Amino acid sequence: MTQSTPYVPPKVWKWDAESGGRFANINRPVAGPTHDKELPVGDHPLQLYSLGTPNGVKVTILLEELLALGVEAAEYDAWLINIGEGDQFGSGFVEINPNSKIPGLLDCGTSPPTRVFESAAILMYLAEKFEAFVPASGAERAECLSWIFWQMGSAPYLGGGFGHFYAYAPEKQEYPIDRYAMEVKRQLDVLDRNLSSRPFLCGDEYNIADMATYPWYGQLVLNGLYDSKEFLEVDSYTNVVRWAQEIHDRPAVKRGRRVNRPGGRGIAERHDASDLDAPEAGK
């Protein structure tokens, strides 16, 4: 299917603030803060500024897994960054992440405090800091890093590509939906083939590669991100479904999924384990 009036790109692109669809109010072609706003700081060395999106959930899952192992130093404060309201463009957040994307981490246990941005960088920083969920060396470490970088390079096709054109664009167009659906299904096939011979992405051990990938592709096959389960036939990727369900049912993963998710059984902020225990008691 072709457009009735073919689009001809201009010689110089100009920003049309009204053309961004659902997220037009927060998308812009420049960086930097839009307003002054200091970030709150809690009592723990680790300060997380985030939202319970797939990228944000990666980090809270790891932190809750570390706490489940008994790593007391992994206690953290999680503060809500509402990207729909533009919190990511506040001056305090931009100081932590100049790219204005969640999540952002500030480790106040170092002098001076260490900022870490990009979800995979945060996973690697925390896993190495606490020597858990990441192989220390050799082929095992190379495999783990390979899958993490695979996920970081692949997820934009799922979220920014398929998700945008299938669910959020002002109008649905066949070409971009077909293009990104094809790529998402190819990625699911990559995962399915890999998981046909091993329980987790890197082999027998669950690690940060699984934590990075599950919030995107695990949630896609279990819950159908963008209401796309039938469209993408995700149930056909049986090895991915098996892997995703096993991770989904882990107690620490259940806890991590609820952080920075106001409404329902989620919590907007997390400052102590009891913040998550209280809602659990009433279910």
Backbone bond lengths (Angstrom), bond angles and torsions (degrees), N, CA, C in turn:
res aa  C-N    CA-C-N  psi(-1)  N-CA   C-N-CA  omega(-1)  CA-C   N-CA-C  phi
1 M - - - 1.465 - - 1.525 109.02 -
2 T 1.319 117.40 133.65 1.459 122.42 179.66 1.516 109.86 -115.10
3 Q 1.336 116.03 155.76 1.450 120.33 176.96 1.531 109.55 -68.67
4 S 1.360 115.84 147.22 1.457 119.74 178.79 1.522 110.70 -63.43
5 T 1.342 116.21 -35.05 1.464 121.30 175.86 1.523 108.38 -120.24
6 P 1.311 118.93 104.57 1.465 120.73 -177.74 1.525 111.96 -57.61
7 Y 1.309 115.05 141.02 1.460 120.88 178.94 1.520 109.58 -82.28
8 V 1.298 115.79 129.60 1.459 121.97 176.02 1.527 108.08 -115.29
9 P 1.323 118.52 112.78 1.463 119.88 -178.65 1.528 111.49 -60.32
10 P 1.337 117.10 140.11 1.469 119.15 175.45 1.522 110.51 -71.86
11 K 1.315 116.96 167.96 1.460 120.43 178.05 1.520 110.91 -65.49
12 V 1.327 117.18 -35.40 1.466 122.68 179.10 1.521 108.19 -128.74
13 W 1.328 116.69 122.46 1.467 120.56 -179.43 1.525 110.65 -71.23
14 K 1.312 117.39 137.98 1.460 123.53 175.42 1.520 108.42 -124.44
15 W 1.320 115.43 142.13 1.460 121.16 -178.13 1.518 110.94 -73.50
16 D 1.330 115.34 126.13 1.461 121.90 172.47 1.516 106.75 -109.18
17 A 1.306 117.06 102.02 1.464 122.03 -174.02 1.515 112.91 -61.90
18 E 1.312 118.22 -19.32 1.458 120.84 -177.48 1.522 113.21 -91.19
19 S 1.323 118.17 -0.62 1.459 120.03 -172.68 1.521 113.71 -99.68
20 G 1.294 117.86 8.79 1.460 119.74 -173.83 1.500 116.14 -89.76
21 G 1.326 118.70 3.91 1.447 120.36 178.40 1.520 111.66 69.87
22 R 1.332 115.22 -142.19 1.464 121.34 -174.12 1.521 113.15 -58.08
23 F 1.326 117.26 -33.69 1.463 120.61 -174.59 1.526 112.85 -104.87
24 A 1.312 116.79 24.12 1.468 120.00 -178.02 1.522 112.06 -60.12
25 N 1.336 117.32 -29.44 1.459 119.48 -175.78 1.518 113.55 -75.44
26 I 1.337 117.93 -14.36 1.469 119.20 -179.38 1.526 112.96 -119.19
27 N 1.330 117.70 -6.10 1.470 120.17 178.64 1.529 110.11 -92.32
28 R 1.321 116.35 136.20 1.462 121.09 179.36 1.523 108.72 -157.46
29 P 1.310 118.56 154.91 1.464 121.32 -174.55 1.525 114.51 -89.48
30 V 1.326 117.64 13.77 1.464 120.69 179.18 1.523 109.31 -129.62
31 A 1.328 115.96 159.80 1.456 122.27 179.69 1.524 110.18 -102.59
32 G 1.333 114.94 -175.63 1.455 119.98 176.45 1.507 113.09 95.71
33 P 1.338 116.87 165.86 1.464 120.82 -178.05 1.525 112.39 -75.33
34 T 1.317 114.44 152.86 1.461 120.83 174.18 1.524 111.68 -104.76
35 H 1.338 116.55 -14.56 1.456 120.16 -178.53 1.522 109.23 -159.58
36 D 1.321 115.52 159.11 1.463 121.63 177.98 1.528 109.67 -85.35
37 K 1.308 115.75 126.01 1.462 120.19 176.74 1.515 108.96 -160.09
38 E 1.330 116.20 114.71 1.451 120.66 177.35 1.526 109.88 -74.62
39 L 1.319 116.34 149.16 1.448 121.02 177.01 1.523 110.57 -88.52
40 P 1.324 117.62 142.44 1.477 119.54 175.04 1.519 110.31 -71.11
41 V 1.321 116.40 155.19 1.462 122.29 177.95 1.513 108.08 -131.94
42 G 1.326 116.34 127.55 1.452 121.73 -179.03 1.520 112.50 -93.28
43 D 1.339 115.71 -160.29 1.464 121.47 -172.85 1.526 114.03 -87.78
44 H 1.333 117.25 -17.92 1.462 119.46 -175.56 1.531 111.35 -90.23
45 P 1.326 117.55 154.14 1.467 119.07 176.41 1.522 113.31 -59.55
46 L 1.337 117.73 -36.24 1.462 121.26 -177.29 1.524 110.55 -91.53
47 Q 1.325 115.11 119.78 1.468 122.40 179.36 1.521 108.27 -116.20
48 L 1.330 116.16 116.75 1.462 121.69 -178.79 1.521 109.11 -108.89
49 Y 1.314 116.08 131.36 1.461 122.56 178.90 1.519 106.24 -119.40
50 S 1.349 116.39 111.46 1.452 117.18 -165.52 1.519 112.26 -160.29
51 L 1.317 114.41 -173.26 1.453 124.49 177.09 1.524 106.69 -148.54
52 G 1.330 117.32 148.83 1.454 121.36 -174.50 1.510 114.97 -76.61
53 T 1.318 117.27 46.64 1.464 123.10 172.10 1.534 107.88 -84.98
54 P 1.333 119.16 173.70 1.464 118.56 177.22 1.526 113.93 -53.77
55 N 1.327 118.19 -40.30 1.463 119.15 179.71 1.521 111.88 -70.23
56 G 1.319 117.35 -37.05 1.452 119.80 178.54 1.513 112.61 -69.54
57 V 1.323 117.00 -38.82 1.458 122.26 -178.01 1.522 112.06 -64.43
58 K 1.309 117.60 -29.44 1.469 119.75 177.37 1.526 110.68 -51.05
59 V 1.324 115.99 -46.93 1.464 121.02 -172.83 1.518 111.22 -74.30
60 T 1.330 118.25 -42.79 1.469 119.41 -179.45 1.523 110.97 -67.42
61 I 1.328 118.21 -31.85 1.460 120.09 174.16 1.525 110.25 -62.08
62 L 1.337 117.66 -47.17 1.464 119.64 179.61 1.524 111.04 -61.98
63 L 1.316 117.32 -44.99 1.463 119.48 -179.49 1.521 111.77 -61.29
64 E 1.320 117.25 -41.84 1.463 119.92 178.44 1.524 111.21 -69.41
65 E 1.325 118.59 -34.00 1.465 120.94 175.54 1.531 110.48 -65.35
66 L 1.328 116.80 -40.94 1.464 120.04 177.54 1.524 111.24 -62.91
67 L 1.314 116.79 -43.05 1.464 120.47 178.22 1.522 110.72 -64.15
68 A 1.340 116.95 -37.30 1.463 120.39 178.09 1.527 111.40 -64.24
69 L 1.345 116.42 -27.91 1.468 120.74 175.86 1.526 112.36 -76.46
70 G 1.327 117.20 -9.44 1.455 121.29 -177.24 1.511 114.33 93.40
71 V 1.339 117.46 16.60 1.467 121.20 178.88 1.523 108.03 -83.10
72 E 1.316 117.00 91.10 1.462 121.26 -174.81 1.522 112.20 -64.09
73 A 1.322 117.56 -29.47 1.469 121.33 -178.95 1.522 112.28 -68.96
74 A 1.322 117.02 -8.31 1.465 120.30 178.55 1.531 112.20 -88.28
75 E 1.326 117.63 4.04 1.465 119.76 174.70 1.527 109.06 -57.43
76 Y 1.317 115.99 144.41 1.460 118.82 -171.84 1.514 112.04 -149.82
77 D 1.321 114.50 157.99 1.466 122.69 169.06 1.522 107.29 -103.99
78 A 1.321 116.60 129.87 1.464 121.14 177.54 1.522 108.89 -115.33
79 W 1.309 115.67 119.79 1.463 122.35 -178.09 1.525 109.48 -108.82
80 L 1.317 115.95 140.10 1.456 120.91 -177.16 1.526 111.37 -77.85
81 I 1.323 115.45 129.54 1.464 122.58 170.89 1.532 106.52 -112.57
82 N 1.309 116.69 105.91 1.466 121.54 -177.37 1.524 108.82 -85.09
83 I 1.334 116.11 100.98 1.460 118.76 -175.33 1.524 111.65 -71.43
84 G 1.338 117.80 -23.20 1.459 119.93 177.20 1.508 112.76 -67.36
85 E 1.345 115.65 -25.16 1.459 120.99 178.94 1.522 112.36 -99.88
86 G 1.335 117.23 2.19 1.457 120.94 176.49 1.511 115.29 82.34
87 D 1.354 117.97 19.63 1.469 119.86 179.31 1.523 111.99 -58.60
88 Q 1.331 117.40 -28.00 1.463 121.35 -177.17 1.517 112.62 -69.38
89 F 1.329 116.75 -10.75 1.463 120.55 179.12 1.527 111.94 -101.32
90 G 1.341 117.54 6.18 1.450 120.16 174.16 1.516 111.17 -68.94
91 S 1.313 117.30 149.45 1.459 120.78 -173.97 1.525 112.92 -59.81
92 G 1.338 117.24 -37.98 1.461 119.97 179.97 1.504 112.60 -64.58
93 F 1.329 116.82 -41.95 1.459 119.55 -179.96 1.528 111.10 -70.07
94 V 1.326 117.10 -38.79 1.464 120.07 179.75 1.528 110.56 -63.42
95 E 1.336 117.57 -29.44 1.461 119.95 176.27 1.522 111.37 -64.54
96 I 1.336 116.65 -32.34 1.463 120.47 177.71 1.518 111.05 -83.45
97 N 1.323 116.33 -42.91 1.467 120.02 178.84 1.519 110.12 -130.36
98 P 1.320 118.00 100.06 1.462 121.25 -179.57 1.524 113.37 -64.00
99 N 1.350 116.31 -11.56 1.461 121.17 177.99 1.526 112.30 -89.62
100 S 1.326 117.54 -4.02 1.473 123.13 176.53 1.529 113.08 54.72
101 K 1.324 116.01 42.37 1.459 121.39 175.00 1.517 109.36 -125.57
102 I 1.330 116.62 142.20 1.464 118.55 174.11 1.524 108.44 -81.35
103 P 1.346 117.55 153.43 1.458 128.49 1.44 1.521 111.88 -91.99
104 G 1.329 114.94 164.27 1.451 121.29 172.15 1.517 108.54 -131.54
105 L 1.317 117.48 139.52 1.466 122.39 -178.25 1.518 109.88 -123.04
106 L 1.320 116.06 138.59 1.463 121.96 173.26 1.519 107.33 -123.53
107 D 1.321 115.83 117.59 1.464 121.49 177.16 1.520 107.77 -95.36
108 C 1.324 115.36 101.43 1.466 121.47 -178.56 1.521 111.83 -83.62
109 G 1.323 116.68 2.08 1.459 120.60 177.11 1.512 112.79 -82.75
110 T 1.323 117.38 -3.10 1.462 120.95 175.43 1.529 108.64 -109.79
111 S 1.312 116.14 161.60 1.459 120.65 179.13 1.531 109.42 -127.38
112 P 1.330 116.73 113.61 1.464 127.24 -3.56 1.529 111.04 -71.73
113 P 1.337 118.23 170.02 1.464 120.56 178.40 1.527 111.39 -56.69
114 T 1.310 115.61 146.48 1.465 122.60 -178.96 1.522 110.01 -100.58
115 R 1.322 116.62 124.61 1.458 119.77 174.14 1.520 108.76 -93.98
116 V 1.326 116.41 143.58 1.457 121.82 176.07 1.524 107.14 -137.81
117 F 1.320 116.63 127.67 1.453 120.17 175.21 1.516 109.67 -130.96
118 E 1.330 115.68 164.67 1.463 126.81 -167.07 1.526 108.47 78.49
119 S 1.337 114.89 126.31 1.462 120.49 -171.40 1.530 112.56 -58.83
120 A 1.313 118.56 -41.91 1.461 120.13 -178.90 1.528 110.91 -66.65
121 A 1.322 117.36 -36.99 1.464 120.45 177.64 1.524 110.52 -64.30
122 I 1.328 116.48 -38.36 1.466 120.08 178.54 1.522 110.17 -66.78
123 L 1.335 117.73 -42.98 1.461 120.62 177.74 1.523 110.74 -59.00
124 M 1.310 116.64 -46.30 1.459 119.73 -178.32 1.528 110.99 -66.93
125 Y 1.324 116.69 -40.15 1.468 120.66 -179.87 1.526 110.44 -60.70
126 L 1.326 116.77 -48.22 1.462 120.39 -176.98 1.531 111.44 -70.48
127 A 1.339 116.84 -41.72 1.460 119.50 -179.50 1.526 111.05 -63.04
128 E 1.314 116.74 -40.26 1.464 120.06 178.72 1.523 111.18 -73.57
129 K 1.314 117.08 -35.60 1.469 120.55 179.70 1.526 110.76 -61.54
130 F 1.350 114.96 -40.90 1.461 119.70 -175.80 1.531 113.02 -104.42
131 E 1.337 116.15 4.55 1.465 122.35 175.22 1.526 111.56 52.57
132 A 1.310 115.28 53.38 1.462 120.57 -179.78 1.524 109.49 -150.23
133 F 1.324 115.66 146.86 1.467 123.81 175.18 1.532 114.14 65.19
134 V 1.324 116.92 19.22 1.462 120.16 172.76 1.524 107.91 -147.61
135 P 1.328 118.14 128.50 1.465 119.78 178.02 1.525 110.64 -61.94
136 A 1.307 115.52 145.65 1.459 120.11 -174.58 1.523 113.08 -79.50
137 S 1.333 117.85 -30.07 1.462 118.61 -174.16 1.530 110.02 -165.54
138 G 1.307 114.14 175.97 1.448 121.11 170.58 1.513 115.21 73.41
139 A 1.320 114.83 -160.58 1.454 121.74 -176.29 1.517 111.85 -61.92
140 E 1.338 116.68 -34.78 1.460 119.74 -179.68 1.528 111.33 -63.61
141 R 1.327 115.95 -41.05 1.471 119.30 178.48 1.532 110.38 -67.99
142 A 1.314 117.00 -40.93 1.460 120.20 178.91 1.520 110.97 -61.11
143 E 1.330 117.37 -40.21 1.464 121.17 178.98 1.527 110.72 -64.52
144 C 1.323 115.92 -42.94 1.460 120.32 179.93 1.526 111.23 -62.48
145 L 1.317 116.65 -47.96 1.463 120.03 -179.79 1.521 111.16 -64.56
146 S 1.338 116.84 -35.68 1.460 119.72 179.55 1.517 111.28 -62.32
147 W 1.326 117.31 -43.56 1.465 119.83 -179.60 1.523 112.20 -71.43
148 I 1.330 117.14 -33.21 1.470 119.41 176.46 1.528 109.77 -63.91
149 F 1.330 116.00 -46.71 1.461 118.56 -179.41 1.527 111.12 -69.58
150 W 1.327 116.67 -31.31 1.474 119.37 173.13 1.521 110.02 -59.20
151 Q 1.313 116.33 -46.73 1.470 119.82 -178.62 1.522 111.24 -64.01
152 M 1.307 117.41 -42.44 1.464 119.76 -178.26 1.526 111.19 -65.89
153 G 1.322 116.68 -33.44 1.453 119.23 178.46 1.517 113.39 -80.91
154 S 1.337 116.99 -24.35 1.458 121.16 -175.43 1.515 113.87 -90.18
155 A 1.325 117.92 -38.52 1.467 121.04 -174.14 1.524 114.30 -57.92
156 P 1.337 120.54 -33.26 1.469 118.03 176.21 1.524 113.45 -58.60
157 Y 1.330 118.05 -29.33 1.467 119.96 175.33 1.524 110.48 -67.42
158 L 1.345 116.27 -36.21 1.455 120.47 -179.94 1.513 111.82 -75.58
159 G 1.336 116.97 -49.73 1.458 120.47 -176.38 1.513 113.71 -83.65
160 G 1.317 116.07 -60.51 1.453 119.91 -176.06 1.513 114.15 -74.33
161 G 1.331 117.20 -22.99 1.456 120.92 179.96 1.510 112.23 -97.80
162 F 1.337 116.93 -76.61 1.463 120.55 -177.88 1.529 111.59 -59.64
163 G 1.333 117.00 -50.64 1.460 119.94 -177.27 1.510 112.90 -59.15
164 H 1.323 115.80 -41.11 1.461 118.77 -178.67 1.524 111.22 -65.05
165 F 1.325 117.06 -52.12 1.468 119.26 -174.04 1.525 112.60 -75.48
166 Y 1.343 118.11 -30.30 1.459 120.84 -179.00 1.523 112.38 -80.12
167 A 1.344 116.66 -34.72 1.462 119.37 -172.06 1.521 115.33 -117.39
168 Y 1.330 118.69 -29.99 1.462 119.94 -167.72 1.528 115.51 -115.27
169 A 1.305 118.37 -19.72 1.470 120.00 -176.76 1.536 110.23 -61.75
170 P 1.328 117.65 150.30 1.468 120.61 -179.03 1.526 112.76 -55.56
171 E 1.326 117.35 -32.65 1.463 120.90 176.05 1.526 108.76 -146.65
172 K 1.335 116.68 147.77 1.459 120.79 -178.83 1.526 110.27 -80.14
173 Q 1.334 115.05 134.60 1.459 121.16 178.44 1.524 108.60 -127.36
174 E 1.325 115.83 137.78 1.454 121.09 -172.61 1.520 112.81 -64.30
175 Y 1.329 117.90 -47.08 1.463 119.62 -173.12 1.527 112.94 -59.48
176 P 1.348 120.34 -54.13 1.470 118.39 -178.27 1.524 112.87 -65.98
177 I 1.341 118.07 -34.82 1.461 119.14 178.39 1.521 110.15 -65.63
178 D 1.328 117.43 -44.45 1.464 120.44 178.08 1.525 111.26 -62.69
179 R 1.321 116.25 -42.24 1.470 120.15 -178.00 1.527 111.31 -61.24
180 Y 1.332 116.46 -47.36 1.461 119.21 -176.19 1.521 112.59 -80.00
181 A 1.345 118.06 -30.79 1.462 119.68 174.62 1.525 110.35 -62.49
182 M 1.327 116.69 -41.84 1.466 120.94 177.77 1.526 110.53 -59.28
183 E 1.320 117.57 -43.84 1.460 120.56 -178.07 1.521 111.59 -69.48
184 V 1.331 117.51 -40.30 1.464 120.16 178.54 1.526 110.09 -62.81
185 K 1.330 117.49 -42.38 1.459 119.70 179.07 1.526 111.29 -67.22
186 R 1.318 117.71 -33.82 1.468 119.89 175.15 1.523 110.20 -64.10
187 Q 1.334 117.09 -41.34 1.459 120.92 178.62 1.521 111.12 -64.99
188 L 1.323 117.62 -40.74 1.460 120.66 176.51 1.523 110.67 -61.84
189 D 1.316 116.57 -36.00 1.462 120.20 178.18 1.526 110.87 -69.16
190 V 1.322 117.25 -37.03 1.464 120.89 174.86 1.527 109.27 -57.43
191 L 1.329 116.14 -49.64 1.463 120.60 -179.97 1.516 111.55 -63.43
192 D 1.326 116.82 -44.39 1.465 120.60 -175.96 1.524 111.23 -62.80
193 R 1.319 116.52 -41.78 1.462 119.67 178.65 1.527 110.91 -66.07
194 N 1.329 117.20 -41.40 1.459 120.60 179.62 1.528 111.27 -63.94
195 L 1.335 115.80 -41.36 1.462 120.64 -176.03 1.518 112.97 -82.16
196 S 1.315 117.64 -0.57 1.463 120.15 177.25 1.522 111.97 -72.42
197 S 1.323 117.22 -20.11 1.464 120.28 -175.46 1.527 113.04 -123.31
198 R 1.322 117.74 7.88 1.464 120.61 -179.58 1.526 109.46 -153.22
199 P 1.328 118.71 149.77 1.463 120.11 -177.66 1.523 114.00 -72.85
200 F 1.337 116.59 -33.31 1.454 120.56 -179.13 1.533 108.88 -126.07
201 L 1.314 116.66 172.15 1.460 119.90 -172.68 1.519 113.28 -57.72
202 C 1.319 116.93 -37.90 1.463 120.15 -175.51 1.522 113.41 -100.86
203 G 1.320 117.42 -0.67 1.463 119.64 -178.62 1.513 111.50 136.69
204 D 1.329 115.73 -132.45 1.464 120.54 -175.79 1.522 113.29 -83.31
205 E 1.332 117.89 -16.25 1.457 120.98 -173.70 1.527 111.79 -105.86
206 Y 1.304 115.73 131.18 1.466 124.58 173.47 1.523 108.77 -74.15
207 N 1.329 118.29 129.43 1.453 119.16 -178.77 1.533 111.25 -149.27
208 I 1.318 117.08 -167.93 1.461 120.21 -173.92 1.522 112.89 -67.04
209 A 1.321 118.75 -17.83 1.466 119.53 174.53 1.524 109.93 -65.68
210 D 1.328 116.76 -40.72 1.459 120.67 176.08 1.525 111.02 -66.72
211 M 1.322 116.21 -40.62 1.467 120.21 -179.57 1.521 111.58 -65.81
212 A 1.318 116.95 -31.76 1.460 120.59 178.96 1.519 111.62 -74.08
213 T 1.332 116.32 -34.43 1.457 120.92 -171.63 1.520 113.17 -90.95
214 Y 1.325 117.16 -35.18 1.470 120.82 -177.03 1.535 114.06 -55.75
215 P 1.348 120.93 -45.65 1.472 118.60 -176.39 1.523 113.67 -61.43
216 W 1.325 117.50 -24.31 1.460 120.31 176.89 1.527 111.13 -92.30
217 Y 1.322 117.35 -67.60 1.455 120.41 -172.24 1.525 112.76 -80.79
218 G 1.333 117.39 -30.82 1.455 119.70 174.90 1.518 111.19 -65.67
219 Q 1.317 116.44 -45.88 1.466 119.90 178.31 1.528 111.03 -67.33
220 L 1.321 116.70 -31.57 1.462 119.91 178.38 1.525 110.89 -61.67
221 V 1.336 117.67 -45.94 1.460 119.28 -177.20 1.523 112.89 -79.95
222 L 1.332 118.08 -24.65 1.462 119.86 -179.41 1.518 112.20 -87.33
223 N 1.316 116.46 -42.15 1.464 120.08 -172.89 1.522 114.13 -118.21
224 G 1.339 116.97 -9.48 1.458 118.78 178.20 1.511 113.55 71.37
225 L 1.320 118.28 69.59 1.462 121.09 176.12 1.525 109.53 -49.82
226 Y 1.316 115.91 139.58 1.471 122.41 178.56 1.540 112.37 63.51
227 D 1.363 115.90 23.42 1.467 120.26 179.12 1.520 110.59 56.04
228 S 1.345 115.65 47.02 1.474 120.22 -171.16 1.523 113.77 -119.54
229 K 1.336 118.75 13.39 1.467 119.55 -176.05 1.526 112.38 -57.27
230 E 1.322 116.45 -48.50 1.456 119.54 -178.46 1.519 111.06 -70.78
231 F 1.320 116.81 -42.24 1.466 121.48 -177.15 1.523 111.12 -58.89
232 L 1.327 117.12 -42.01 1.461 121.77 -177.57 1.531 112.89 -94.12
233 E 1.332 117.89 -2.30 1.464 122.49 -179.80 1.530 111.11 51.77
234 V 1.318 115.60 50.40 1.463 119.25 -172.93 1.524 113.11 -67.94
235 D 1.328 118.51 -24.78 1.462 120.14 -179.85 1.522 112.20 -64.65
236 S 1.328 117.09 -17.53 1.460 119.85 -178.97 1.529 112.38 -73.89
237 Y 1.326 117.26 -15.31 1.465 120.84 -179.63 1.529 107.82 -92.40
238 T 1.323 115.36 73.52 1.466 121.26 -167.40 1.528 113.71 -64.32
239 N 1.316 117.25 -33.43 1.465 119.15 179.30 1.525 111.06 -70.44
240 V 1.321 116.87 -36.17 1.461 120.40 176.84 1.530 109.79 -67.45
241 V 1.323 117.03 -40.64 1.470 120.74 178.77 1.520 110.48 -62.13
242 R 1.331 117.35 -44.95 1.468 120.85 178.72 1.519 111.32 -59.94
243 W 1.316 116.39 -48.20 1.481 122.31 179.14 1.522 110.85 -61.11
244 A 1.319 116.84 -46.44 1.462 121.05 -177.45 1.518 111.40 -63.49
245 Q 1.328 117.39 -40.87 1.460 120.28 -178.43 1.517 111.47 -66.52
246 E 1.329 116.68 -38.55 1.464 119.99 178.77 1.527 110.87 -62.69
247 I 1.311 117.19 -42.79 1.464 120.41 178.14 1.525 110.28 -69.96
248 H 1.311 116.89 -42.91 1.463 122.85 -178.52 1.531 111.15 -54.99
249 D 1.337 117.09 -34.18 1.461 121.59 -174.88 1.521 113.62 -87.10
250 R 1.315 118.77 -4.38 1.466 120.48 178.63 1.531 109.71 -66.60
251 P 1.339 118.63 133.96 1.473 120.54 -178.46 1.527 113.39 -55.73
252 A 1.335 117.81 -41.79 1.468 119.80 -178.86 1.517 111.24 -67.46
253 V 1.324 117.13 -33.99 1.460 120.91 177.90 1.524 110.22 -67.85
254 K 1.330 116.53 -40.62 1.461 120.17 176.67 1.524 110.45 -59.00
255 R 1.327 117.00 -39.88 1.461 120.67 179.88 1.531 110.70 -70.34
256 G 1.323 115.90 -45.69 1.463 119.83 -178.25 1.511 112.72 -61.37
257 R 1.330 117.54 -33.14 1.464 120.69 -179.22 1.523 112.76 -67.54
258 R 1.315 117.57 -19.55 1.464 120.75 -174.64 1.525 113.85 -92.00
259 V 1.331 117.19 -10.24 1.470 120.93 -174.73 1.531 110.70 -79.98
260 N 1.344 114.79 140.18 1.472 121.98 -179.77 1.523 111.73 60.02
261 R 1.334 115.48 35.05 1.467 121.09 177.82 1.525 108.96 -130.76
262 P 1.322 117.32 82.74 1.465 119.79 -179.56 1.522 111.27 -64.55
263 G 1.327 115.71 144.04 1.456 120.41 179.92 1.510 111.31 96.49
264 G 1.326 117.05 151.67 1.452 121.12 -179.33 1.514 111.04 63.98
265 R 1.345 116.50 -134.40 1.468 120.45 179.16 1.520 111.45 -97.04
266 G 1.334 117.64 8.57 1.447 120.62 177.39 1.523 111.43 -84.93
267 I 1.331 115.99 171.55 1.459 121.97 177.30 1.521 109.03 -128.90
268 A 1.326 116.34 140.69 1.463 121.02 -177.99 1.520 111.31 -69.66
269 E 1.338 116.54 -41.61 1.458 121.84 -179.31 1.522 109.35 -130.43
270 R 1.300 114.77 154.94 1.468 120.83 178.17 1.527 108.46 -135.53
271 H 1.341 116.42 120.92 1.462 120.58 -178.67 1.525 112.54 -126.46
272 D 1.322 115.27 -9.49 1.460 120.48 -179.13 1.520 107.92 -160.32
273 A 1.334 116.59 155.86 1.467 119.75 -179.81 1.522 111.70 -57.47
274 S 1.328 116.27 -31.48 1.466 119.72 -178.60 1.524 112.27 -64.72
275 D 1.328 117.84 -21.91 1.468 120.21 177.40 1.527 110.73 -62.15
276 L 1.342 116.06 -32.49 1.461 120.60 178.30 1.519 111.74 -90.93
277 D 1.334 117.62 -28.16 1.461 120.68 -177.78 1.513 112.17 -70.42
278 A 1.332 117.52 -36.34 1.471 120.35 -175.60 1.520 112.93 -60.00
279 P 1.349 119.84 -49.93 1.467 119.03 177.43 1.515 113.06 -63.67
280 E 1.339 117.02 -31.15 1.464 120.22 179.24 1.526 110.68 -63.90
281 A 1.340 115.81 -35.54 1.448 120.11 -176.31 1.523 112.03 -65.23
282 G 1.327 115.99 -25.63 1.454 119.73 -175.76 1.496 114.53 -97.83
283 K 1.350 118.58 5.54 1.481 117.85 -174.52 1.516 111.33 -81.03
